[in-house]
Amino acid sequence: MTHDETTTAAVAPHPWRWRILGFLGVAQLMLILDVTVVAIALPQIETDLGASREALTWTVSAYALAFGGLMLLGGRLADLVGAKRVVLAGLAVFTTASLLTGLAESSELLIAGRVAQGVGAALLSPAALSLVVTLFDGDERNRALGVWSALGGGGAALGVLLGGLLTAGPGWPWVFFVNVPIGLVIAVALARLLPRQIVPAPRGRLDLFGALLVTASSGTLIYALIQAGDGGWLTVTTGLLVLVAAAGYLAFVTWQRRAGAPLMDVRLLARRPVATGTFLILLATALMIAVFFLGTFYFQHAHSYGPLRTGLLFLPVALATMVGAQLTGRSIATLGARRLGVIGLLVAAAGMTVPALWLHPAAVVAGVSVGAAGTGAIFVVASATALGQVAPHEAGVASGIVSTFHEFGAASGAAVVSSVAAASIVGDTLDGFTNAFIVAAVAAAAAAVVAAVITPRPQG
């Protein structure tokens, strides 16, 4: 059998599926790293490019806006033309954009490069997850999703460490340049290893109007959450943006029911497993990004730690996330998604309680690490619940839905805690950090109750 022959996990498992998973996992890790790796480099970017405060904010948020807003389009493209083609196209766009971003000599070019990176990531991420879902089946799929979640979940924390190392070493452009050789190696490997796919769904037109509606709505909502951290949650601007986003989503759902070739089957969101998985992925990502931002600002503002030292303190956080995800991937078939989801959320709540009660560097590292183990478990439960029973022709768009809520969680988590901890971020008091950890702990505990109710029991 050649690599170009069509192979599906349901008929005959691909002999190199675990090797393919390794390359896809590294690609996903690269995308998640880029959410956080830039944060520690911002002061040096400000000095070198003379960037304004607004430009620095957009350097972070432009990537999340493009990444989250275009995710469903990437998932739908994977279903229409094949996940392999979309993965390779996404890698090409992301790698090229990373090179151009590192070469940027102005804040405008830097932000444009970040938008292009987000476009590549939105193509690559849902298509790669779709391949994971279709290449594996049964208990193997749960273990594969455990590996995927471990890499993605630990990526945010590893991004802080890598950002600190590169910024303190060769300089901030290498935060972007490092993606180029990695992207090229992964693209060559996947072009050889991935089987040629025969798309199981009938080919149809791409719903560009639907893509425009959901992208504009997603971008508006993410922007509302991001700017609320600075402008406030109860302002007219935030309220109007949320209303515009809600109206856009309503129009999107209405259009999908009437379109001849819809972007997605909106009935997917009405399925209990998919709805539960999207809720859990949003919560897990919000908690992970929230504690990352809290920890970063706490170490650098309250204790004046440098980027390298701050990055090293997040190493146990990354490792704990990966361990939690791996253990869950191996045991979910035995213990069940509901039990592990509730346990993961309770562990996350317990971890967030530690720094809420004792705000000390050692307590922050220990508590956030324990909480990270819980969120790592939730990532696996969310992915396995949402994607465990989808049909092959729905894998791309279902993966796009999960990935979209991942980015919503990242934006909302950062926005909420930045608002709650604003007094500590811009002032000398530590009360804002304490209050933000309390909010994170309460949110995780409340979500555990919700998860116990809505998570479906295993079939059979």
C-alpha positions in Angstrom: 0.0 0.0 0.0 1.4 3.4 -0.9 0.9 6.6 1.1 -1.3 8.0 -1.6 -3.9 5.2 -1.4 -7.1 6.1 0.4 -7.1 4.8 4.0 -9.7 5.2 6.6 -9.5 4.4 10.3 -12.9 2.7 10.2 -11.8 0.1 7.6 -8.0 -0.4 8.1 -6.1 1.8 10.6 -3.4 3.7 8.9 0.0 2.1 9.8 1.6 5.5 10.4 -1.3 7.1 12.2 0.7 7.7 15.5 3.6 9.2 13.5 1.1 11.5 11.7 -0.4 12.4 15.1 3.0 13.5 16.3 3.5 15.9 13.4 -0.1 17.2 13.6 0.4 17.7 17.4 3.6 19.7 16.9 1.8 21.9 14.4 -1.1 22.5 16.8 1.4 23.2 19.6 3.0 25.8 17.3 -0.4 27.5 16.8 -1.2 27.6 20.5 2.3 28.8 21.4 1.7 31.8 19.2 -1.2 32.9 21.4 1.1 33.5 24.4 4.7 33.5 23.1 4.4 37.1 22.0 3.2 38.5 25.4 6.6 38.5 27.1 8.3 40.0 24.0 5.9 43.1 23.9 8.2 45.4 25.9 11.1 44.8 23.5 8.8 45.2 20.5 7.6 48.5 22.0 11.2 49.8 22.2 12.4 48.6 18.8 9.4 49.6 16.8 8.2 52.5 18.8 4.8 50.8 19.0 1.9 52.5 20.8 0.0 50.9 23.6 -2.9 50.3 21.2 -0.6 48.7 18.7 0.8 46.3 21.4 -2.7 45.3 22.3 -3.5 44.5 18.7 -0.3 42.5 18.3 -1.9 40.0 20.7 -5.6 40.3 19.8 -5.3 40.4 16.0 -4.1 36.8 16.0 -6.9 35.7 18.2 -9.5 37.6 16.2 -8.4 36.0 12.8 -7.8 32.6 14.4 -11.2 32.4 16.2 -13.3 34.2 13.6 -12.3 32.0 10.6 -12.3 28.6 12.3 -15.6 27.4 11.0 -14.6 28.3 7.5 -11.5 26.2 7.9 -13.5 23.3 9.2 -16.0 23.5 6.3 -13.2 23.7 3.8 -11.7 20.5 5.3 -15.0 18.7 4.7 -15.4 20.0 1.1 -11.9 19.6 -0.3 -10.2 17.2 2.1 -8.4 17.8 5.4 -5.0 17.0 3.9 -5.1 19.9 1.4 -6.4 22.3 4.0 -3.7 21.3 6.5 -0.9 21.8 4.0 -2.4 25.2 2.8 -2.7 26.4 6.4 0.9 25.4 7.1 2.1 27.3 4.1 0.1 30.5 5.0 1.2 30.3 8.7 4.9 29.7 8.0 5.1 32.4 5.4 3.3 34.9 7.6 5.6 34.0 10.5 8.6 34.9 8.3 7.1 38.2 7.3 6.0 39.1 10.8 9.6 38.6 12.1 10.9 40.9 9.4 8.3 43.6 10.2 9.9 47.1 10.7 6.7 48.9 11.8 3.8 48.1 14.1 1.4 48.2 11.1 3.3 45.4 9.3 3.6 43.5 12.5 -0.2 43.5 13.1 -0.8 42.6 9.4 1.5 39.6 9.8 -0.3 38.6 12.9 -3.6 38.6 11.0 -2.1 36.5 8.3 -0.8 34.1 11.0 -4.3 33.8 12.3 -5.7 33.0 8.9 -3.2 30.2 8.5 -4.0 28.9 12.0 -7.7 28.9 11.3 -7.2 26.7 8.2 -4.7 24.4 9.9 -6.2 23.7 13.3 -9.7 22.3 12.6 -8.4 20.4 9.6 -5.7 18.8 11.7 -8.2 17.9 14.4 -10.5 16.4 11.8 -7.6 14.1 10.6 -7.1 13.0 14.2 -10.8 12.1 14.5 -10.9 10.2 11.3 -7.5 8.3 11.6 -8.4 6.9 15.0 -11.3 5.0 16.4 -12.6 3.8 19.7 -10.2 3.8 22.7 -7.4 4.7 20.3 -9.2 7.9 19.5 -9.5 8.8 23.2 -5.8 8.2 23.6 -5.0 10.3 20.5 -7.2 13.1 21.7 -5.3 12.9 25.0 -2.0 13.5 23.2 -3.6 16.3 21.2 -5.0 18.0 24.3 -1.8 17.6 26.2 0.1 19.4 23.5 -2.5 22.1 23.0 -3.2 22.6 26.7 0.5 22.9 27.6 1.2 25.1 24.7 0.1 28.3 26.3 2.3 27.8 29.3 5.2 26.6 27.2 4.7 29.8 25.1 5.7 31.9 28.1 8.9 29.9 28.6 9.8 29.9 24.9 9.0 33.6 24.7 11.3 34.4 27.6 14.1 32.3 26.2 14.0 33.9 22.7 13.4 37.4 23.9 16.3 37.3 26.4 18.5 35.6 23.7 18.4 36.4 20.0 15.6 38.9 20.3 11.9 39.2 19.7 11.9 38.5 15.9 12.9 35.0 16.7 9.5 34.5 18.4 8.2 34.4 14.8 11.2 33.1 12.9 11.3 29.9 15.0 8.0 28.8 13.3 9.6 28.8 9.8 11.9 25.7 10.0 9.4 23.9 12.1 6.6 24.6 9.7 8.7 23.5 6.7 9.7 20.2 8.3 6.1 19.4 9.3 4.7 20.3 5.8 7.2 18.0 4.0 6.5 15.2 6.5 2.8 15.4 6.3 2.8 15.7 2.5 4.5 12.3 2.4 2.7 10.6 5.3 -0.9 11.7 5.0 -3.1 9.4 2.7 -4.9 10.9 -0.3 -8.5 11.5 0.9 -11.7 10.9 -1.0 -14.1 13.4 0.6 -17.0 11.3 1.9 -19.5 14.2 1.7 -20.9 15.3 -1.6 -19.0 18.3 -3.0 -20.9 21.6 -2.8 -20.5 25.3 -3.0 -18.7 27.1 -0.2 -21.2 29.2 1.7 -19.3 32.5 1.6 -22.1 34.6 2.9 -22.5 32.3 5.9 -18.8 32.4 6.4 -18.9 36.2 6.3 -21.7 36.3 8.9 -20.1 33.9 11.4 -16.6 35.4 10.9 -17.9 39.0 11.4 -20.0 37.9 14.4 -17.1 35.9 16.0 -14.7 38.7 15.4 -17.1 41.3 16.9 -17.7 39.2 20.0 -14.0 38.4 20.6 -13.2 42.1 20.1 -15.9 43.0 22.6 -14.4 40.7 25.2 -10.9 41.9 24.6 -11.7 45.6 24.8 -13.9 45.1 27.8 -10.7 44.4 29.8 -9.7 48.1 29.3 -13.0 49.9 28.6 -15.1 48.1 31.1 -17.9 45.5 31.0 -20.9 47.8 31.6 -20.0 50.4 29.0 -22.2 51.3 26.0 -19.5 50.2 23.6 -19.2 46.7 25.1 -23.0 46.4 25.2 -23.5 47.4 21.6 -20.7 45.1 20.4 -22.3 42.2 22.1 -25.7 43.0 20.7 -24.2 43.3 17.2 -22.5 39.9 17.6 -25.7 38.3 18.9 -27.7 39.7 16.0 -25.1 38.4 13.6 -25.3 34.9 15.1 -29.1 34.9 14.8 -28.8 35.9 11.2 -26.2 33.2 10.6 -28.5 30.5 12.1 -31.4 31.8 10.0 -29.3 31.7 6.9 -28.0 28.2 7.5 -31.5 26.9 7.7 -32.3 28.4 4.3 -29.0 28.0 2.4 -28.8 25.3 -0.3 -25.2 24.5 0.7 -24.8 25.7 4.3 -21.5 26.3 6.0 -22.6 24.0 8.9 -25.5 22.0 10.1 -26.6 24.1 13.0 -28.4 21.0 14.4 -24.9 19.9 15.5 -25.0 22.4 18.3 -28.3 21.0 19.5 -26.7 17.6 20.0 -26.0 17.1 23.7 -22.5 15.7 23.2 -21.4 18.6 21.0 -23.1 21.2 23.2 -21.4 19.7 26.3 -18.0 19.5 24.6 -18.1 23.2 23.5 -19.1 24.3 27.0 -16.2 22.4 28.5 -13.6 23.5 26.0 -14.6 27.1 26.5 -14.4 26.8 30.3 -11.1 24.9 30.2 -9.4 27.4 27.8 -10.8 30.4 29.8 -9.4 29.0 33.0 -6.0 28.2 31.4 -5.5 31.6 29.8 -6.9 33.4 32.8 -4.3 31.9 35.2 -1.6 32.4 32.6 -2.3 36.1 32.4 -2.7 36.4 36.2 0.6 34.6 36.9 2.5 36.5 34.3 1.3 39.9 35.5 1.8 38.9 39.2 5.4 37.8 38.7 6.4 40.7 36.5 4.5 43.5 38.2 4.4 42.5 41.8 7.9 41.0 42.0 9.7 42.5 39.0 10.8 39.1 37.6 12.3 39.2 34.2 10.9 37.3 31.1 13.2 34.3 31.4 12.6 33.8 35.2 8.8 34.2 34.6 8.9 31.7 31.8 10.8 29.1 33.8 8.2 29.4 36.6 5.5 28.3 34.1 7.4 25.0 33.2 5.6 23.0 35.9 2.3 24.4 34.8 2.9 23.1 31.3 4.0 19.7 32.5 1.0 19.4 34.8 -1.3 20.2 31.9 0.2 17.5 29.8 0.1 14.9 32.6 -3.5 15.7 33.3 -4.5 15.3 29.7 -2.5 12.1 29.2 -3.9 10.4 32.3 -7.4 11.3 31.2 -6.9 10.1 27.7 -5.9 6.7 29.0 -8.7 6.3 31.5 -11.7 8.0 29.9 -12.9 4.8 28.4 -12.9 3.1 31.8 -14.1 5.9 34.1 -16.3 7.8 31.7 -16.4 11.4 30.5 -18.9 12.7 33.1 -16.9 11.5 36.1 -13.5 12.8 34.8 -15.0 16.1 33.7 -16.4 16.8 37.2 -13.1 15.7 38.8 -11.1 17.9 36.4 -13.1 21.0 37.2 -13.0 20.3 41.0 -9.2 19.9 40.8 -9.0 23.2 38.8 -11.2 24.9 41.5 -8.9 23.6 44.3 -5.8 24.8 42.5 -7.2 28.3 42.0 -8.2 28.4 45.7 -4.6 28.1 46.8 -3.3 31.5 45.5 -6.7 33.1 46.4 -6.0 32.2 50.1 -2.2 32.8 50.1 -0.8 35.1 47.4 2.9 34.1 47.4 5.1 33.1 44.4 5.4 29.5 45.7 1.6 29.3 46.3 0.9 30.7 42.8 3.1 28.2 41.1 1.8 25.3 43.1 -1.8 26.3 42.9 -1.8 27.1 39.2 0.1 23.8 38.5 -2.6 21.8 40.3 -5.3 23.8 38.5 -3.5 23.1 35.1 -3.7 19.4 35.7 -7.5 19.8 36.1 -7.8 21.9 32.9 -5.7 19.4 31.0 -8.2 16.7 31.9 -11.1 18.9 30.8 -9.6 19.4 27.4 -9.6 15.7 26.8 -13.1 15.2 28.1 -14.4 18.1 26.0 -12.8 16.8 22.8 -13.8 13.2 23.3 -17.4 14.2 24.2 -17.9 16.6 21.3 -16.1 14.6 18.6 -16.4 11.0 19.7 -19.6 10.2 17.8 -19.6 12.6 14.8 -19.8 11.1 11.3 -16.7 11.3 9.1 -18.2 13.9 6.8 -19.0 16.1 9.8 -15.5 15.8 11.4 -14.2 19.0 9.9 -17.0 21.4 10.8 -17.4 19.7 14.3 -13.7 20.3 14.9 -14.1 23.8 13.7 -16.8 24.4 16.3 -14.7 23.0 19.1 -11.7 25.0 18.0 -13.8 28.2 17.7 -15.0 27.9 21.3 -11.4 27.3 22.3 -10.5 30.8 21.0 -13.7 32.3 22.6 -12.5 30.8 25.9 -9.0 32.3 25.4 -10.4 35.8 24.7 -13.1 35.7 27.4 -10.7 34.3 30.1 -8.1 37.0 29.5 -10.7 39.8 29.3 -12.5 38.8 32.5 -9.5 38.4 34.7 -7.8 41.6 33.3 -11.0 43.5 34.3 -11.1 41.9 37.8 -7.4 42.3 38.4 -7.1 45.8 36.8 -6.3 47.5 40.1 -3.3 45.3 40.6 -2.1 45.4 37.0 -2.0 49.2 36.8 -1.5 49.9 40.5 0.4 48.7 43.6 -2.3 46.7 45.4 -2.5 42.9 45.3 -6.2 42.7 45.9 -7.0 42.6 42.2 -5.0 39.4 41.8 -6.7 37.8 44.8 -10.1 38.7 43.5 -9.3 37.3 40.1 -8.2 33.9 41.5 -11.4 33.8 43.5 -13.4 34.4 40.4 -11.5 31.6 38.6 -12.1 29.1 41.5 -15.8 29.9 41.7 -16.2 29.6 38.0 -14.5 26.1 38.0 -16.6 24.9 40.9 -19.9 26.1 39.4 -18.9 24.5 36.0 -18.4 21.2 37.8 -22.1 21.2 38.9 -23.2 22.1 35.4 -21.0 19.3 33.9 -22.4 16.7 36.3 -25.9 17.5 34.9 -25.3 18.0 31.2 -22.5 15.5 30.3 -24.2 12.5 28.6 -23.7 9.0 29.9 -21.7 6.6 27.7 -23.8 4.7 25.2 -24.2 1.0 25.7 
